[in-house]
Amino acid sequence: MELTGARWRTASRSSNNGGACVEVADNLPGRVLVRDSKARDTGTLAFAPTAWRAFVAATPRPPAA
């Protein structure tokens, strides 16, 4: 998978639990990339933007700190 140009950020729904975060790159046309911030070299998932939006909409927000 070509990752050149991906701009990674911590996902807005990652909780503050000691660094266990998901990173998202949503700046590439036609796909949203997701990876584990602690194990960046172990793999990247790719989603169609519509599938990613549906996933985020169905994911509960973490409790407030």
Phi and psi in degrees as a GROMACS rama.xvg file:
@    title "Ramachandran Plot"
@    xaxis  label "Phi"
@    yaxis  label "Psi"
@TYPE xy
-80.1459  118.066  GLU-2
-109.04  0.429043  LEU-3
-58.129  129.91  THR-4
91.2131  -6.57234  GLY-5
-66.5065  129.74  ALA-6
-106.302  107.278  ARG-7
-86.857  143.207  TRP-8
-144.162  156.638  ARG-9
-70.7587  132.245  THR-10
-59.5427  139.802  ALA-11
-63.7329  -22.5272  SER-12
-99.5707  7.76577  ARG-13
-72.236  136.415  SER-14
-88.6765  166.921  SER-15
-89.5378  77.1051  ASN-16
-123.811  52.768  ASN-17
77.3242  28.1506  GLY-18
94.3957  2.28857  GLY-19
-80.6515  85.6261  ALA-20
-124.941  158.953  CYS-21
-107.154  136.873  VAL-22
-106.625  144.58  GLU-23
-128.461  139.449  VAL-24
-123.238  112.701  ALA-25
-119.904  25.4282  ASP-26
-99.3194  -1.16482  ASN-27
-95.299  140.66  LEU-28
-62.1196  130.428  PRO-29
77.0519  8.33054  GLY-30
-158.742  154.355  ARG-31
-122.169  126.576  VAL-32
-101.836  144.68  LEU-33
-137.493  137.604  VAL-34
-148.193  164.182  ARG-35
-83.0351  126.802  ASP-36
-67.2894  -23.5367  SER-37
-88.3235  -16.1787  LYS-38
-140.233  59.8814  ALA-39
-59.9053  -27.4802  ARG-40
-89.3807  2.03698  ASP-41
-91.2406  -5.08507  THR-42
145.431  157.259  GLY-43
-133.564  133.46  THR-44
-94.8328  146.011  LEU-45
-123.394  132.867  ALA-46
-125.099  149.127  PHE-47
-67.7813  144.629  ALA-48
-53.3902  -38.9018  PRO-49
-66.4301  -38.5671  THR-50
-66.9193  -39.8943  ALA-51
-64.1804  -44.1106  TRP-52
-61.0167  -40.488  ARG-53
-65.1442  -41.0818  ALA-54
-62.3514  -48.4243  PHE-55
-61.9073  -42.2715  VAL-56
-62.6542  -30.8471  ALA-57
-90.6729  -4.76764  ALA-58
-90.5492  123.808  THR-59
-67.5014  146.686  PRO-60
-72.8862  145  ARG-61
-68.966  155.507  PRO-62
-62.8453  149.235  PRO-63
-66.2177  143.301  ALA-64
